[in-house]
Amino acid sequence: MQTKNIPADYGLRVGIRGGHGCGGAQLILGFDKQRDTDVDYSLEGISVYIDKKHMLYVVGKEVDFYEGADARGFVFVEPSKNT
């Protein structure tokens, strides 16, 4: 946040974009101000905002950092379940 000059009153937004047509919903990460419809969490001193309408799509997901020859960045993954 400091190297990208993100304002101090911003937090990490986790949510969805789209959801119409064949592509379905795409999970997103970004910095944003808190909105009235957000659930606010604190994770290691960083505010994390999730719109209440997006909770169904976000719950149970994990965020990981992928670095490979083809791409680099944060990705959403389904946690492995030991059965």
Secondary structure as a PSIPRED ss2 file (coil, helix, strand):
# PSIPRED VFORMAT (PSIPRED V4.0)

   1 M C   1.000  0.000  0.000
   2 Q C   1.000  0.000  0.000
   3 T C   1.000  0.000  0.000
   4 K C   1.000  0.000  0.000
   5 N C   1.000  0.000  0.000
   6 I C   1.000  0.000  0.000
   7 P C   1.000  0.000  0.000
   8 A C   1.000  0.000  0.000
   9 D C   1.000  0.000  0.000
  10 Y C   1.000  0.000  0.000
  11 G E   0.000  0.000  1.000
  12 L E   0.000  0.000  1.000
  13 R E   0.000  0.000  1.000
  14 V E   0.000  0.000  1.000
  15 G E   0.000  0.000  1.000
  16 I E   0.000  0.000  1.000
  17 R E   0.000  0.000  1.000
  18 G E   0.000  0.000  1.000
  19 G C   1.000  0.000  0.000
  20 H C   1.000  0.000  0.000
  21 G C   1.000  0.000  0.000
  22 C C   1.000  0.000  0.000
  23 G C   1.000  0.000  0.000
  24 G C   1.000  0.000  0.000
  25 A E   0.000  0.000  1.000
  26 Q E   0.000  0.000  1.000
  27 L E   0.000  0.000  1.000
  28 I E   0.000  0.000  1.000
  29 L E   0.000  0.000  1.000
  30 G E   0.000  0.000  1.000
  31 F E   0.000  0.000  1.000
  32 D E   0.000  0.000  1.000
  33 K C   1.000  0.000  0.000
  34 Q C   1.000  0.000  0.000
  35 R C   1.000  0.000  0.000
  36 D C   1.000  0.000  0.000
  37 T C   1.000  0.000  0.000
  38 D E   0.000  0.000  1.000
  39 V E   0.000  0.000  1.000
  40 D E   0.000  0.000  1.000
  41 Y E   0.000  0.000  1.000
  42 S E   0.000  0.000  1.000
  43 L E   0.000  0.000  1.000
  44 E C   1.000  0.000  0.000
  45 G C   1.000  0.000  0.000
  46 I E   0.000  0.000  1.000
  47 S E   0.000  0.000  1.000
  48 V E   0.000  0.000  1.000
  49 Y E   0.000  0.000  1.000
  50 I E   0.000  0.000  1.000
  51 D E   0.000  0.000  1.000
  52 K H   0.000  1.000  0.000
  53 K H   0.000  1.000  0.000
  54 H H   0.000  1.000  0.000
  55 M H   0.000  1.000  0.000
  56 L H   0.000  1.000  0.000
  57 Y H   0.000  1.000  0.000
  58 V H   0.000  1.000  0.000
  59 V C   1.000  0.000  0.000
  60 G C   1.000  0.000  0.000
  61 K C   1.000  0.000  0.000
  62 E E   0.000  0.000  1.000
  63 V E   0.000  0.000  1.000
  64 D E   0.000  0.000  1.000
  65 F E   0.000  0.000  1.000
  66 Y E   0.000  0.000  1.000
  67 E E   0.000  0.000  1.000
  68 G C   1.000  0.000  0.000
  69 A C   1.000  0.000  0.000
  70 D C   1.000  0.000  0.000
  71 A C   1.000  0.000  0.000
  72 R E   0.000  0.000  1.000
  73 G E   0.000  0.000  1.000
  74 F E   0.000  0.000  1.000
  75 V E   0.000  0.000  1.000
  76 F E   0.000  0.000  1.000
  77 V E   0.000  0.000  1.000
  78 E C   1.000  0.000  0.000
  79 P C   1.000  0.000  0.000
  80 S C   1.000  0.000  0.000
  81 K C   1.000  0.000  0.000
  82 N C   1.000  0.000  0.000
  83 T C   1.000  0.000  0.000
